[in-house]
């Protein structure tokens, strides 16, 4: 006699729980995180809500995608999201948040020629802050600059470029009534380094005044932190500025400036070493890091 065996349907394997759909409240949180990123001086370690949203971004991929989409919709590019940099964003060229070199120069001076000088000041600050590729690659590296150090560096670069122009037989004294045809270094070399008002304040149109405007703007933008008053004002770089300069390190203007032979130092001063002969080392005019041209 055969034994009767009862057959039963196999137990169904439980399906993984579906992720909860994102809600308007999640969208509001994502927008809030982007808003924190637009406040470059705000440090995540000092704001509990900011820190919590950063942690959620890093742990919740759906929320991260939502925050990225909010940023993209505002014309922002997310460079990094981390405890050290916060939500570091930069404006795309067509973003309403983009700061253009021309706009910046017009805010600092009515003289259109100064556009070259302000651009060169920002270029020099970036080159002095991170003079070597390994400095940009090292997340722990902190660059240091000073107002007088940047001006001294640019003037040394001017002398180096003038020597090359003379060696190559180029005209080093272009027409004064056509400043737009001059190279930026020629304009800088002709401008007073300091100048002063009757109460000993440096003139805004002097080269140290222009550098001072540049570093003040970078400080207000969360790229630099002021550390003292020596040498016209001393500053240290932030993680956000390192990310910004990484994004611009491939520019021709910065490469040309570094090829002149900068010696990296940590006290905000600078010197130049003789560089190997290279062709076409004239600085690019209107090179306005970290702005769109």
Beta strands, then each sheet from edge to edge (+ up, - down):
strand 1: 76-82
strand 2: 86-91
strand 3: 144-146
strand 4: 224-228
strand 5: 234-237
sheet 1: 1+ 2-
sheet 2: 3+ 5- 4+
end
